[in-house]
Amino acid sequence: HEICFCGCLGCSFPGGGSPGGFAILDVSDKKSVRRLSCTSYPHKFYPHQGWLSYDHAYFFFGDETDEENAGVRTRTLVWELGENLEAPSLAAKWANPLTTAVDHNMFYYRGALFQSNYEAGLRVLKFNSHSNRASDTLQEIAFFDTFPPPSKTITNNGTWGLWPFFRNGTIGICAERMGCYILRMQDSVMSQLTETPPEYHFPGRAEDDANRGPDRYSSHVWRTIFIVTGLFAVMILTGFLFWLKTARRRLSGGPNIEYDGSESEDNFELSEYKLPPMGNDSDDDLSFEDNEDTMEETID
């Protein structure tokens, strides 16, 4: 079965509706989605988002505006799912004693919750499933504040989303109006994350189990490098052929003049140049007489 866990303001399905809250849906048949449960909770205002524990026994959930509307501290709801998903129970309502900021997205990884809590920044909460008290269900073991001014409840400044699923302790977070941050957890924090992530199986996927480990990304990287290198080589070859064609056209476009390097008059061809006929206003019978023996000069 494909199961969807979500927050909803109100559930309206065949067979009756509900006031909304934490909903569990069977979406195996996309044309006929079936509601398994839709459970309300105290101070329900804007049911938002959550994440499953590795054993699928718990679901961690947040309401985005309960801090603003109910005046509670930053709150995380821990749902115990049970066997058939039709009657989840609220195991704990954990309130962070250190902040009243609005909670947003959260993810479960290696036994801890990684939360984006707007002005309170990134919060890392270690989960204790064996606790008998709600206050001990979660314990904050690390934080990183991207919005230094004093925290307020009603604003959306600060950390919006995050991605904690890197195996080396790297965390990527994005913040409203503040940009993106790449963080690395300290060894003292990493040592407290003792739960091993499961290897998930996805039916119908073509890759075999050997390609599902952390090394499965290397084949994609080398494939990408090969494709980019091939495209770059094709671009260079295309540019060279275009340049060669243009160069040959330039060399063959002018007259073929051969010069043997000598300075003989035989290398030049002289053509006779004829003057055009004189106009009507000129003397047609103009003649000159040259007499080397006699010259007369008359001065008036």
C-alpha positions, 0 to 999 in steps of 0.5 A: 500500500501507498500511504500518505500522512498529511495535515488537513484543515478539514476532511471531506470524504464519502461516508462523512467529514471531520474537523481536520487535523492529522490525516492518514490516507491510502493512495494506492488507487489514485482514482479512489483515495481512501481515508483511513483516519483524520484525527483532531488535536488540542489547539488545532489551527494550521496542520502542516507537515511531519515525518515518520520514524524508521520503524513506522511506529511514530509520526512527528507532526507540527501545527504552523500557527498554534504558537501564534494563536494559542500562545504555546511554546514551539510544539511538536506532536508525536503520534503513535500509529498503531497496527492498522493506521485507523486510530492513531493516538497522540503520544506526546505534545512536546514544547521546546522550553527554549523558544516560542518561534513558529515551527515549519518543516521537520525531518527524522534522520538517525534517531533525531528530528531536524526542524526548521523553526523560522526565527529560532533557526535549525533545531536538532532534537533527539528522540526517546521512544521509551520516555514515560513523560512528554517532556522527555520525549525529545531533547535538544542536542544542537541548534544553529540560528540564522536570524540573530535578533530576539525570536518572535512568534508571529514572523516568518523570518529565519529558517524555512527548510532544510536537508539533513540526509547527508551521511557525513553530517552535512546539513543544507538549510535555506532561510527567508531573506537570509539565503542558504547555509551549508553546515557540518555537525560537530563530532559530539553531536554526530556521536549521539545519532546512533540509529542506522538509516534503513535501506529502502526497497522500491518495487519496480525500480530497475537498479539492483541492490548493489546500486542502492548504497552510497556509491550509487551516485558515482555512476551517475557522476561519471555518466554526467562527466562523460556526456558533458565532455562529449558535448564539449568535444563536439562543439570544439570540432564543429567550431574548427570545421567552420573556421577551416571552411571560412579560411579556405573561402577567404584564400580562394576569393581573390585573383590568382596572381603569381609572382616569381620574385624577380624584378624584370620588366617582363613581369609587367604588361604595359597598355596604351592609353588614348586621350579622349577627343577634344570638345567643340570649344577647342581649336580643331586645327591646332598645330605646332612647328618646331624649327631648331634653326630659327626662332623669332621673338616679337615684343610689342 
